[in-house]
Amino acid sequence: MPKKRQARVEPRRSIRVLVAKPGLDGHDRGAKVVARALRDAGMEVIYTGIRQTPETIAEAALQEDVDVVGLSILSGAHMALFPRIIGLLEDHGLDDVLIVAGGIIPDEDVPRLQSMGIRGVFGPGTSTHDIVAFIRREMGQAPGTDEGAEPA
């Protein structure tokens, strides 16, 4: 069983975020807007690109030693893909990583996703200011400047 990592975002270290597009989605404008807003807010962002498998996302999260995994999905396959990604993150000992999701996710699916461990779900039109503030709050960092953040 992998050794459990300790929470390790020091006040002076940037939050490391992996932004991933699982499944067959071919459109990634929203993910790129969010990735840029997070970067503009001082976070280190790794963007995996489109059409990633759950395995490649979990492996990238491990290799990049991220604090946050952001999943963006438009295809409606979130109830099949997200549990697999969560399971693989746990298998890699990354059960302390903050997981957030965005895209086209029906309101009725949100409680179930949250019960799986997804802490924040952001739909179309969510302000990137709100996403930045949520991640900072969840990571225990005080709000900072997030100039350039705009609606996703």
C-alpha positions in Angstrom: 0.0 0.0 0.0 1.5 3.4 -0.9 2.7 5.6 1.8 0.2 8.4 2.6 1.5 11.9 1.7 1.2 14.7 4.1 -0.5 18.0 3.2 2.4 20.2 2.1 1.3 23.5 0.7 3.5 25.9 2.5 2.4 29.5 2.6 5.2 30.6 0.2 4.9 27.7 -2.3 2.6 27.9 -5.3 -0.4 25.6 -5.5 0.3 23.0 -8.2 -2.8 22.2 -10.3 -3.3 19.5 -13.0 -6.0 20.4 -15.4 -7.2 17.4 -17.4 -9.7 16.5 -20.0 -10.8 12.9 -19.6 -12.5 10.9 -22.2 -13.3 11.8 -25.8 -14.0 15.5 -25.5 -12.5 17.4 -28.4 -13.2 20.9 -27.1 -11.0 22.5 -24.4 -11.5 26.2 -24.5 -13.1 26.3 -21.0 -10.3 24.2 -19.6 -7.7 26.5 -21.1 -9.5 29.6 -19.8 -9.5 28.2 -16.3 -5.9 27.0 -16.6 -4.8 30.5 -17.6 -6.8 32.1 -14.8 -5.2 29.8 -12.2 -1.7 30.6 -13.6 -2.5 34.3 -13.6 -3.4 33.9 -10.0 0.0 32.6 -9.2 -0.6 28.8 -9.3 1.6 26.4 -11.2 -0.6 24.7 -13.8 0.0 21.6 -15.8 -2.4 21.0 -18.6 -2.6 17.5 -20.0 -4.5 18.3 -23.2 -7.6 16.6 -24.6 -8.6 12.9 -24.7 -6.8 11.7 -21.6 -7.4 8.3 -20.0 -8.0 8.0 -16.3 -4.7 6.2 -16.1 -2.7 9.0 -17.8 -4.4 11.6 -15.6 -3.6 9.7 -12.3 0.0 9.1 -13.5 0.5 12.8 -14.4 -0.9 13.8 -11.0 1.7 11.5 -9.3 4.6 12.5 -11.5 3.9 16.2 -11.2 3.3 16.1 -7.4 0.1 18.2 -7.7 -2.0 19.6 -4.9 -5.2 19.9 -7.1 -6.7 17.9 -10.0 -9.2 19.8 -12.1 -11.3 17.7 -14.4 -13.1 19.3 -17.3 -15.7 17.3 -19.2 -18.4 18.0 -21.8 -19.3 14.6 -23.0 -21.6 13.4 -20.2 -19.3 10.6 -19.3 -18.4 12.0 -15.9 -20.2 9.4 -13.9 -18.1 6.7 -15.6 -14.8 8.4 -15.8 -14.5 10.4 -12.5 -14.9 7.4 -10.1 -12.1 5.6 -12.1 -9.8 8.6 -11.8 -10.6 9.0 -8.1 -9.8 5.3 -7.5 -6.5 5.5 -9.4 -5.5 8.6 -7.5 -6.2 6.7 -4.3 -4.2 3.7 -5.6 -1.2 6.1 -6.1 -1.5 7.4 -2.6 -2.9 10.7 -3.7 -6.1 10.7 -1.6 -5.1 14.0 -0.1 -5.3 15.8 -3.5 -8.1 18.3 -3.9 -10.3 17.3 -6.8 -12.5 19.8 -8.6 -14.6 19.4 -11.8 -16.2 21.6 -14.4 -18.0 21.4 -17.6 -21.4 20.1 -18.5 -22.5 18.3 -15.3 -26.2 18.1 -14.5 -27.2 19.5 -11.1 -28.6 16.2 -10.0 -25.2 14.5 -10.4 -23.4 17.0 -8.1 -24.3 15.5 -4.7 -23.1 12.0 -6.0 -19.9 13.4 -7.3 -19.3 15.2 -4.0 -19.9 12.0 -2.1 -17.1 10.4 -4.2 -14.7 13.1 -3.1 -15.0 15.8 -5.7 -15.0 19.0 -3.5 -16.0 21.6 -6.1 -18.2 21.4 -9.2 -18.2 24.4 -11.5 -20.6 24.8 -14.5 -20.5 27.0 -17.5 -20.4 30.7 -16.7 -18.7 30.2 -13.3 -16.4 33.1 -12.6 -12.8 32.2 -12.6 -12.5 34.4 -9.6 -14.8 32.0 -7.7 -12.7 29.0 -8.9 -9.5 30.6 -7.8 -10.9 31.6 -4.4 -12.4 28.1 -3.9 -9.0 26.4 -4.5 -7.2 28.8 -2.3 -9.7 28.4 0.5 -9.6 24.6 0.3 -5.8 24.6 0.2 -5.7 26.9 3.3 -4.1 29.8 1.5 -5.3 33.4 2.0 -6.9 35.1 -1.0 -4.4 36.9 -3.1 -4.5 38.8 -6.3 -6.2 37.1 -9.1 -6.1 39.8 -11.8 -7.1 38.6 -15.2 -9.7 36.1 -13.9 -12.9 36.2 -16.0 -16.0 34.0 -16.4 -15.2 30.6 -17.8 
